[in-house]
Amino acid sequence: MDTEAQHVERDRSSQPHESTSQGEEDRSRSSLLSGVTAWLPGGRITLSLLLCMAFLLAVSVFVMQPFQIPSSSMETTLRVGDRVLVNKLAYRFGAEPRRGDVVVFDGSGYFGDADYIKRVVGVGGDHVVCCDSNGRIEVNGQSVDERAVLHAGDAPSDVPFDVEVPEGTLFLLGDHRSDSRDSREYLGAPGGGFVPVDQVIGRAQWIAWPMGHWHSLSRNDVYARVPAPGGAHG
């Protein structure tokens, strides 16, 4: 009993010391914050703004990046001047681009030294042909009615092609086919117009600006009936 009592007394005697240490630590943090803000014009307000900017920069670099549409190649889905938010995590955890996705990619060495935005029409292993007897694109033997995504009055393609998409690459077309430099343009160039999946920056997720054009860019289901290479529906 004496031992237990002594133990309790020791615990009680340590509490003031712990409280003092905690108080000194809090004062130290407060002093550090005061030291940081002392040399900043605007003090804590400026520090808060800098922290917000750092957070937004981190989001832009690693999570969601804004891109401005520079041309009419994706009309009418995307118009010149639209600002889209690109999900940079969309294909980072095992997922890969699918037919119908609108993606932003680095065209260096394939399209040109710039970032581009196009729609995925063919993925690795696909057989993409233009055109069938009705003037439509075929993917793996399935004709695709693209009227829901094509610019009004455009044909699926004015350029005939018959390609096998290499594994790990994408066949990409603009929605405004008559005004788009895309995979068709580079069929005879090194790389054959196919863009490696690892060149994809992310999937265009939202139109963020202008406000009147704000909406989600969900995957279009016009390619939903296309079978996987080999015949099984994907």
C-alpha positions as CSV (number, residue, x, y, z in Angstrom):
1,M,0.0,0.0,0.0
2,D,2.9,2.4,0.8
3,T,4.4,1.7,-2.5
4,E,1.2,2.4,-4.4
5,A,0.7,5.6,-2.5
6,Q,4.2,6.7,-3.3
7,H,3.6,6.0,-6.9
8,V,0.5,8.1,-7.0
9,E,2.3,10.9,-5.3
10,R,5.1,10.8,-7.9
11,D,2.5,11.0,-10.6
12,R,0.9,14.0,-9.0
13,S,4.2,15.7,-8.5
14,S,5.0,15.3,-12.2
15,Q,1.8,17.1,-13.5
16,P,2.9,20.6,-12.9
17,H,6.1,19.9,-14.8
18,E,4.2,18.4,-17.7
19,S,1.8,21.4,-17.8
20,T,4.8,23.7,-17.8
21,S,6.4,21.8,-20.6
22,Q,3.2,21.9,-22.7
23,G,2.9,25.6,-22.0
24,E,6.5,26.3,-23.1
25,E,5.9,24.3,-26.3
26,D,2.8,26.3,-27.1
27,R,4.7,29.5,-26.5
28,S,7.5,28.3,-28.7
29,R,5.1,27.6,-31.5
30,S,3.5,30.9,-31.1
31,S,6.8,32.6,-31.0
32,L,7.9,30.8,-34.2
33,L,4.7,31.9,-36.0
34,S,5.2,35.4,-34.8
35,G,8.7,35.3,-36.1
36,V,7.6,34.1,-39.5
37,T,4.8,36.7,-39.9
38,A,6.9,39.6,-38.5
39,W,8.9,39.9,-41.8
40,L,5.9,39.3,-44.1
41,P,4.1,42.4,-45.3
42,G,0.5,41.9,-44.2
43,G,1.6,39.4,-41.5
44,R,-0.8,36.5,-40.9
45,I,-3.1,37.4,-43.8
46,T,-0.2,37.2,-46.2
47,L,1.0,33.9,-44.7
48,S,-2.6,32.5,-45.1
49,L,-2.7,33.5,-48.7
50,L,0.7,31.9,-49.3
51,L,-0.4,28.6,-47.7
52,C,-3.6,28.6,-49.8
53,M,-1.5,29.2,-53.0
54,A,0.8,26.4,-52.1
55,F,-2.1,24.1,-51.5
56,L,-3.7,25.0,-54.9
57,L,-0.3,24.5,-56.6
58,A,0.0,21.0,-55.1
59,V,-3.6,20.2,-56.2
60,S,-2.8,21.4,-59.7
61,V,0.5,19.4,-59.9
62,F,-0.7,16.2,-58.5
63,V,-4.6,16.0,-58.6
64,M,-6.6,18.3,-60.8
65,Q,-5.1,20.6,-63.4
66,P,-6.8,23.3,-65.5
67,F,-6.3,23.5,-69.2
68,Q,-7.6,26.1,-71.7
69,I,-8.9,24.9,-75.0
70,P,-6.9,26.6,-77.8
71,S,-8.6,25.4,-80.9
72,S,-11.9,24.2,-82.4
73,S,-10.8,20.6,-82.9
74,M,-13.1,19.3,-80.1
75,E,-16.2,21.3,-81.0
76,T,-18.9,21.2,-80.1
77,T,-18.0,19.2,-77.0
78,L,-15.3,21.8,-76.1
79,R,-15.2,25.3,-77.5
80,V,-12.2,27.7,-77.9
81,G,-11.5,29.4,-74.6
82,D,-13.2,26.7,-72.5
83,R,-11.3,25.8,-69.4
84,V,-11.4,22.2,-68.4
85,L,-10.3,20.5,-65.2
86,V,-8.2,17.4,-65.9
87,N,-8.2,14.6,-63.4
88,K,-4.5,13.6,-63.1
89,L,-5.2,10.6,-60.9
90,A,-7.7,9.0,-63.3
91,Y,-5.1,6.5,-64.7
92,R,-2.6,6.4,-61.9
93,F,-3.9,3.4,-59.9
94,G,-4.2,0.6,-62.5
95,A,-7.1,2.2,-64.5
96,E,-6.4,2.9,-68.2
97,P,-8.1,5.2,-70.8
98,R,-11.2,3.7,-72.3
99,R,-13.0,4.4,-75.6
100,G,-15.0,7.6,-75.3
101,D,-12.7,9.2,-72.7
102,V,-11.6,12.8,-73.5
103,V,-8.0,12.9,-72.5
104,V,-5.1,15.5,-72.3
105,F,-1.8,14.1,-73.4
106,D,1.8,15.3,-74.1
107,G,2.2,15.1,-77.8
108,S,6.0,15.4,-77.8
109,G,7.5,13.1,-80.3
110,Y,4.1,11.9,-81.6
111,F,1.9,14.9,-82.5
112,G,4.1,17.9,-81.7
113,D,5.8,19.6,-78.7
114,A,2.6,20.6,-76.9
115,D,-0.3,19.2,-74.9
116,Y,-3.4,18.1,-76.8
117,I,-6.9,17.1,-76.0
118,K,-8.7,14.4,-78.0
119,R,-11.2,11.6,-77.7
120,V,-10.1,8.0,-77.3
121,V,-11.5,6.0,-80.2
122,G,-9.2,2.9,-80.1
123,V,-7.2,1.3,-77.3
124,G,-4.4,-1.3,-77.4
125,G,-5.4,-4.3,-79.6
126,D,-8.3,-2.6,-81.3
127,H,-8.9,-2.8,-85.1
128,V,-10.2,0.6,-86.2
129,V,-11.5,1.1,-89.7
130,C,-13.0,3.9,-91.7
131,C,-15.4,3.6,-93.1
132,D,-18.1,1.0,-93.3
133,S,-20.8,1.0,-96.0
134,N,-22.7,3.7,-94.1
135,G,-19.7,6.0,-93.7
136,R,-19.2,5.1,-90.0
137,I,-16.1,4.1,-88.1
138,E,-15.8,0.5,-87.2
139,V,-14.0,-0.7,-84.0
140,N,-13.4,-4.5,-83.8
141,G,-16.0,-5.1,-86.4
142,Q,-18.7,-3.0,-84.7
143,S,-20.0,0.1,-86.5
144,V,-20.2,3.1,-84.2
145,D,-22.8,5.8,-84.5
146,E,-20.8,8.9,-83.4
147,R,-23.5,11.5,-84.1
148,A,-23.8,12.3,-80.4
149,V,-20.2,13.5,-80.3
150,L,-19.4,14.7,-83.8
151,H,-19.5,18.4,-84.8
152,A,-22.7,19.1,-86.7
153,G,-22.3,18.3,-90.4
154,D,-19.0,16.4,-90.0
155,A,-18.4,13.0,-91.4
156,P,-16.6,10.5,-89.1
157,S,-13.6,10.9,-91.4
158,D,-12.7,12.2,-94.8
159,V,-9.5,10.1,-94.7
160,P,-9.9,6.4,-95.0
161,F,-7.8,4.2,-92.6
162,D,-7.5,0.7,-91.4
163,V,-5.3,0.3,-88.3
164,E,-4.4,-2.1,-85.6
165,V,-3.7,-0.2,-82.4
166,P,-0.5,-1.4,-80.7
167,E,-0.7,-2.5,-77.1
168,G,-0.1,0.3,-74.6
169,T,-1.1,3.0,-77.1
170,L,-4.2,4.9,-78.1
171,F,-5.9,6.0,-81.3
172,L,-7.2,9.5,-80.8
173,L,-9.6,11.7,-82.8
174,G,-11.0,15.2,-82.4
175,D,-14.8,15.6,-82.3
176,H,-14.6,18.3,-85.0
177,R,-13.2,15.8,-87.5
178,S,-12.9,18.3,-90.4
179,D,-10.8,20.7,-88.3
180,S,-8.7,18.3,-86.2
181,R,-5.1,17.2,-86.5
182,D,-5.2,13.8,-84.8
183,S,-4.1,10.2,-85.2
184,R,-5.2,10.3,-88.8
185,E,-2.7,13.1,-89.6
186,Y,0.3,11.0,-88.5
187,L,-0.6,7.5,-89.9
188,G,2.6,7.6,-92.0
189,A,4.8,9.3,-89.5
190,P,7.1,7.6,-86.9
191,G,4.7,6.2,-84.2
192,G,1.9,5.9,-86.8
193,G,-0.3,8.4,-85.0
194,F,-0.6,6.2,-81.9
195,V,0.1,7.8,-78.5
196,P,1.5,5.8,-75.7
197,V,-0.7,5.6,-72.6
198,D,2.1,6.9,-70.4
199,Q,2.0,10.2,-72.4
200,V,-1.6,10.8,-71.1
201,I,-1.7,13.6,-68.4
202,G,-5.2,12.8,-67.3
203,R,-8.9,12.6,-68.2
204,A,-10.9,15.8,-68.8
205,Q,-13.4,15.7,-66.0
206,W,-15.2,19.1,-66.0
207,I,-15.8,22.2,-68.0
208,A,-15.1,24.8,-65.3
209,W,-15.4,28.0,-67.4
210,P,-17.4,29.8,-68.7
211,M,-20.0,29.3,-66.1
212,G,-22.8,29.0,-68.7
213,H,-21.0,26.0,-70.2
214,W,-20.2,24.3,-66.9
215,H,-20.8,20.5,-66.9
216,S,-19.2,17.1,-66.4
217,L,-17.5,15.4,-69.2
218,S,-18.6,11.9,-68.5
219,R,-17.6,9.1,-70.8
220,N,-19.8,8.9,-73.8
221,D,-21.6,5.6,-74.3
222,V,-21.6,5.6,-78.1
223,Y,-18.7,3.2,-77.9
224,A,-20.3,0.9,-75.3
225,R,-21.3,-1.8,-77.8
226,V,-17.8,-2.1,-79.2
227,P,-16.4,-5.6,-78.3
228,A,-13.0,-6.2,-76.9
229,P,-10.3,-7.3,-79.3
230,G,-11.1,-10.9,-80.0
231,G,-14.9,-10.6,-80.0
232,A,-15.9,-10.5,-76.3
233,H,-17.9,-7.4,-75.3
234,G,-16.0,-5.0,-73.0
